Amino acid sequence: MEFSILLAKIFAAIYLTAGLSIIINPKFYPRICDDMVKNVAVLYLYAFIALVFGMVMVTYHNIWEKSWVTVITLFGWGALIKGFMILVFPKSLKICKPMFSTRYFAIIAFIIAVFFGYFGFFA
């Protein structure tokens, strides 16, 4: 459970930062998606990091129980699948541009940050 709390704290910080940065710099993130699709080396590195992170999460935190801890496991599986999909289908990353160009992603990031922040820092 200590590892789950540590991961919840890390996810809370990451998603809070992502949400704030999208609100503060709304034109910056769609450009990241464009640049990543154009630069094959950056795209490969991004996919490789997602794949490694997902594999570590699936290996060390593959907990399926009826609690908030399962959400961390789902994020690990999501990262593993995302890394695989980008390596196998690199053009699939183009779907991220509309996602980052809206404030809805910032709101979702804040909700995720509050969820993980609650369980990481207060529960």
N, C-alpha and C positions, 0 to 999 in steps of 0.2 A: 504494500500500500504506500510505502514511502516513495517508491519510484513513481507511482501514479501521481502523487502529490507534486513531486518535482516536475514531472512532465506537464501537469496542469498549470503550474506557475510559469513554465517556459512558454506554453501555448498562449496563456493569458497575455504575457508581455509581447509576444510576436503579433498576435491579432489586434491588440490595442494599438501598437505602433503602426500596423498596416492600416487600420481604420483611420487613425489620425492623419497619416501621411496621404491617404486618398482624399480626405476632406481638405487638407491644406494645399496639396499639389494635384488637383484633379486632372491636369493635362499631362502629367509626367508618366503615369502608369500605362496608358495606352501606347505611348512611345516605347516603353520597355518591351511590350509584346511584339511590336513591329521590329524592333532591333533584334530580339531573340530569334525570330523566325528568319531574318535575313542573315544572321551570323551563325553559321553551322557549328562552330566551335563552342560558342556560348550556349547554344541550344543543347548540344551534347553534354556539356558540363552541368547544365541545369537538370537535364533528365537523369544523368548519372547520380547527382546528389540526391534527387528525389528517390531514385531506386535504392540507393544505399541507406538513406534515412528510413524508407519504408521497410526495407529488409531488417534493419536493426529493430525497428518497432515491432514488426511481426515476430521476430525471434525472441525478443526479451519482454515484450508486453502484449502477448496474445491471450488476453483475459476476456472470457465471454461469460459474464454474469449479469444479473439484473441490477445494475448500478451504473453510476456515471462513468466508471472505469472503462466500460465497454466503448464509450465514445472515443476514448484515446486509442483503443485498438482499431476502431473504424478509421480514424485519421491515419494510422499507420498503414492499414490496407489501402486506403485512398492514395497515399504517397507512393506506395509500391506500384499500384496500378497506373498512376499518373506517369511515373518514371518509365515504366514499360511501354505505355502508349506513346509517349513522346519519342522514345528510341525507335519504336517500330513504325509509328505513323507521325513523323515530325510536323506535318501540316496541321495536325489536330490542335496544335497550340494556338492557332488563329482564333479559336473560339473565346480566348481569354480577353481579347480587346474590348468587345462589347460589355463584358462583365466588369472590367476595370473602369470603363468610361461612365459608369453610373454610380450614383451615391448609394444605391442599394447594396453594393458590395461592402461599402464602408459600414452600413448599418448591420449587415450580417457579421462583419468582422467584430464590431462592438458587442453584438449579442454573444458571439463565441467567446470573446475576451471576458465578458461578465460571467458566463457559465463556468469557464475554467478558472477564472479568478476567485469565484466563490468557493469552489471545491479545493483550490490550491492554497488559498490564504485564510479562509474563514471557516470552512467546515471541519 
